[in-house]
Amino acid sequence: MTSSEINNFDTRLLKIALNIARRGIGLTGPNPSVGCVITYGQTIIGRGCTSINGRPHAEIVAMEQAKRHYLYQTSEKKEKINVYTTLEPCAHDDTTPSCAKELIKFGADRVIFLLKDPDERTQGKGANILKSAGIDCINAKIFKEEMLDIVGGYLKRKKENKPFVSLKIASSINGKIGTIKGESKWISGDLSRKKVQLIRSNHDAILVGKKTVLRDNPRLNLREEYQNIPQKFVFILDANLSIPYSKKLKIIKFNQKEKIYVFTKKNCDKAKINQIRKLGLNPIQIGKKKGKLDISEILLKIGSLGINKLLVEGGSSIWTSFIKEAFFDEIIIFWGNNILNGTAMPTFNDFLPVNTRIKTFPRLKLKYIKNWVDDIEAVWQPTTQET
Amino acid sequence: MTSSEINNFDTRLLKIALNIARRGIGLTGPNPSVGCVITYGQTIIGRGCTSINGRPHAEIVAMEQAKRHYLYQTSEKKEKINVYTTLEPCAHDDTTPSCAKELIKFGADRVIFLLKDPDERTQGKGANILKSAGIDCINAKIFKEEMLDIVGGYLKRKKENKPFVSLKIASSINGKIGTIKGESKWISGDLSRKKVQLIRSNHDAILVGKKTVLRDNPRLNLREEYQNIPQKFVFILDANLSIPYSKKLKIIKFNQKEKIYVFTKKNCDKAKINQIRKLGLNPIQIGKKKGKLDISEILLKIGSLGINKLLVEGGSSIWTSFIKEAFFDEIIIFWGNNILNGTAMPTFNDFLPVNTRIKTFPRLKLKYIKNWVDDIEAVWQPTTQET
């Protein structure tokens, strides 16, 4: 966890940069949330987090602040200017010059970051630009687990062109997500549902199946203290377009239409497709695999839209499809404090042959556990996670 | 939480007595586990816990130890002798004189206890005997919750003639206790199963249904570090005597036969009943209620055997019967770190009509939560617990 080139002060400042990066989780898509701190000697003169929707970058925000600081403006420079940033500064000029070039102009003496940017336009080039300009540029390579929590989705998308996938489930103690009639309000308590708002805000998009829409007519928007943050993308899986799309549908009523995508099979009824378009939503036709919409193709499409983290909110059939092909990076389960009938709605359907032995079923790693009054929240990850 | 008659030193000593009482949980049946500390002024001169199988009582054990202490043996008595005991000293002479009488002979100056003994032979009489002898006897009435954890089973049996009932369940994350073929080894991990041994040791008896015996042929004994503690009572529910009782059955092989009881319906096949008796087990014939063995009658019978705490180890049908009539005081659930098919064995069967609304299903209170590596243990209690 230590580098020979960085000292304890550096480590502390990188930790501050990490905490700043945490502020932007779920808000900076398609870019990762980055945190940056600039010091003049041991005095912090600038801080920045990647802005909403990704630009300006954290370094630019921090430099803007630092430029207004009297220590930066002083004519006689006595101390070094250190820049601590969680991700390698970018190398590519876009609407604005690259962060690497801006840092040179700014007069940075040292630049310390935690992780090489996997974006092909940077990938070490940012560090090289800085080094070529004589700046002491260090990849500290520490806080890897913390970084995974903050930019895991971005890293996965850069590597596999697919988003990080979280399955979010609310079930009774005995694994039931609703009564046999489909009633599910409310299995989990007030605080759990408040936590779900926070979880939604940490993701870039929400995905649901047609049965959930037909049964629950959910809003899927961000509410209360989260209502002012940018709208999440919403994906609906509806192979045969069996949802009656209209302005009455709560998903349409409570979300920006251009951010709603409907995945449907190829050769779908054209009139229905047109109706969806007319409502302002985006229909996308997807191939099938073993009779069901091809989840892999869907995830590639979602990745191509710049979605880093996808929250799959159900229901059973959808979660089962994701489990079946191991297309998930996290299962977030809320157990409400109730028990339901044995024939009530199950969390998952069958995903392996019925005669499969116990040892063959997937084992998960418990990452987090917390109770919300009488409910329990647990986060599980696949045991062979490759992200 | 404070009494006007006791000081901080007394409270601290009562806490020590409580911790001593904890040592005997599950070992002292049919008696409750009691802890006792005796001081000469501020010096502890004796400690005692109720002995295995209930006798001698904690006070007797503590007095025996104190009598050997040099401060007790000193000719010139300068300090008061204080006795701190978790339960009111008993008033009834049995094979030995009552604790109250022994404490008078011993020369106690003050006796402080936490809870009046609900046993009809004591119920305040113990305190009265002490007071009549001029001893300062105080019911501190504090640490009620802690006492409930230690003697809750005893209190329930004294009040309702039925034991405190814990349902112990091991399920997958999605609420399945075995595959559709009945395989359940192992859903939970090593540490969870070790904890189950501790839970068994804290109960006086274990109850299982016939299906569990037929499918798993479980040992139900105490193993490893618990193997030397007294054998627990084992109750099997087998209305039609469908288990082939023989010496090969692991329950019979690994447990004292005289502590095994088989609950069966009335008018059962006499030859089968005789065979059970010949094996050394105890058959008990029970009436039916709505086509199933009457659980209330079974619990009264178990209570009459002096069982304070009963651990119901399953399976689904048995747990469902207990849930249906709200005959449980605690649900102890272990979630293993796996997920199983939707058609695998459920935790509970239906216990309310299928059209029951969510709000009508029982809500539970989360009492305890802990993870064992990747498993989760949670303890739930009914929200309107009357124990």
HADDOCK unambig.tbl for C-alpha pairs under 7 A between the chains (distance, minus, plus):
assign (segid A and resid 174 and name CA) (segid B and resid 175 and name CA) 4.61 0.50 0.50
assign (segid A and resid 174 and name CA) (segid B and resid 347 and name CA) 5.90 0.50 0.50
assign (segid A and resid 175 and name CA) (segid B and resid 174 and name CA) 4.60 0.50 0.50
assign (segid A and resid 175 and name CA) (segid B and resid 175 and name CA) 4.30 0.50 0.50
assign (segid A and resid 179 and name CA) (segid B and resid 358 and name CA) 6.90 0.50 0.50
assign (segid A and resid 180 and name CA) (segid B and resid 354 and name CA) 6.73 0.50 0.50
assign (segid A and resid 183 and name CA) (segid B and resid 358 and name CA) 6.94 0.50 0.50
assign (segid A and resid 337 and name CA) (segid B and resid 363 and name CA) 5.53 0.50 0.50
assign (segid A and resid 337 and name CA) (segid B and resid 364 and name CA) 5.23 0.50 0.50
assign (segid A and resid 337 and name CA) (segid B and resid 365 and name CA) 6.78 0.50 0.50
assign (segid A and resid 338 and name CA) (segid B and resid 361 and name CA) 6.76 0.50 0.50
assign (segid A and resid 338 and name CA) (segid B and resid 362 and name CA) 5.72 0.50 0.50
assign (segid A and resid 338 and name CA) (segid B and resid 363 and name CA) 4.47 0.50 0.50
assign (segid A and resid 338 and name CA) (segid B and resid 364 and name CA) 5.91 0.50 0.50
assign (segid A and resid 339 and name CA) (segid B and resid 361 and name CA) 6.56 0.50 0.50
assign (segid A and resid 339 and name CA) (segid B and resid 362 and name CA) 6.27 0.50 0.50
assign (segid A and resid 340 and name CA) (segid B and resid 361 and name CA) 6.30 0.50 0.50
assign (segid A and resid 341 and name CA) (segid B and resid 348 and name CA) 6.84 0.50 0.50
assign (segid A and resid 341 and name CA) (segid B and resid 349 and name CA) 6.05 0.50 0.50
assign (segid A and resid 341 and name CA) (segid B and resid 350 and name CA) 4.26 0.50 0.50
assign (segid A and resid 341 and name CA) (segid B and resid 351 and name CA) 5.95 0.50 0.50
assign (segid A and resid 341 and name CA) (segid B and resid 352 and name CA) 6.63 0.50 0.50
assign (segid A and resid 342 and name CA) (segid B and resid 346 and name CA) 6.21 0.50 0.50
assign (segid A and resid 342 and name CA) (segid B and resid 348 and name CA) 5.21 0.50 0.50
assign (segid A and resid 342 and name CA) (segid B and resid 349 and name CA) 4.10 0.50 0.50
assign (segid A and resid 342 and name CA) (segid B and resid 350 and name CA) 4.72 0.50 0.50
assign (segid A and resid 343 and name CA) (segid B and resid 349 and name CA) 6.95 0.50 0.50
assign (segid A and resid 343 and name CA) (segid B and resid 350 and name CA) 6.26 0.50 0.50
assign (segid A and resid 346 and name CA) (segid B and resid 342 and name CA) 6.21 0.50 0.50
assign (segid A and resid 347 and name CA) (segid B and resid 174 and name CA) 5.91 0.50 0.50
assign (segid A and resid 348 and name CA) (segid B and resid 341 and name CA) 6.85 0.50 0.50
assign (segid A and resid 348 and name CA) (segid B and resid 342 and name CA) 5.19 0.50 0.50
assign (segid A and resid 349 and name CA) (segid B and resid 341 and name CA) 6.04 0.50 0.50
assign (segid A and resid 349 and name CA) (segid B and resid 342 and name CA) 4.07 0.50 0.50
assign (segid A and resid 349 and name CA) (segid B and resid 343 and name CA) 6.94 0.50 0.50
assign (segid A and resid 350 and name CA) (segid B and resid 341 and name CA) 4.26 0.50 0.50
assign (segid A and resid 350 and name CA) (segid B and resid 342 and name CA) 4.72 0.50 0.50
assign (segid A and resid 350 and name CA) (segid B and resid 343 and name CA) 6.27 0.50 0.50
assign (segid A and resid 351 and name CA) (segid B and resid 341 and name CA) 5.96 0.50 0.50
assign (segid A and resid 352 and name CA) (segid B and resid 341 and name CA) 6.63 0.50 0.50
assign (segid A and resid 354 and name CA) (segid B and resid 180 and name CA) 6.73 0.50 0.50
assign (segid A and resid 358 and name CA) (segid B and resid 179 and name CA) 6.94 0.50 0.50
assign (segid A and resid 358 and name CA) (segid B and resid 183 and name CA) 6.94 0.50 0.50
assign (segid A and resid 361 and name CA) (segid B and resid 338 and name CA) 6.76 0.50 0.50
assign (segid A and resid 361 and name CA) (segid B and resid 339 and name CA) 6.56 0.50 0.50
assign (segid A and resid 361 and name CA) (segid B and resid 340 and name CA) 6.29 0.50 0.50
assign (segid A and resid 362 and name CA) (segid B and resid 338 and name CA) 5.73 0.50 0.50
assign (segid A and resid 362 and name CA) (segid B and resid 339 and name CA) 6.27 0.50 0.50
assign (segid A and resid 363 and name CA) (segid B and resid 337 and name CA) 5.54 0.50 0.50
assign (segid A and resid 363 and name CA) (segid B and resid 338 and name CA) 4.50 0.50 0.50
assign (segid A and resid 364 and name CA) (segid B and resid 337 and name CA) 5.22 0.50 0.50
assign (segid A and resid 364 and name CA) (segid B and resid 338 and name CA) 5.92 0.50 0.50
assign (segid A and resid 365 and name CA) (segid B and resid 337 and name CA) 6.78 0.50 0.50
assign (segid A and resid 365 and name CA) (segid B and resid 374 and name CA) 5.66 0.50 0.50
assign (segid A and resid 366 and name CA) (segid B and resid 374 and name CA) 4.80 0.50 0.50
assign (segid A and resid 374 and name CA) (segid B and resid 365 and name CA) 5.66 0.50 0.50
assign (segid A and resid 374 and name CA) (segid B and resid 366 and name CA) 4.80 0.50 0.50
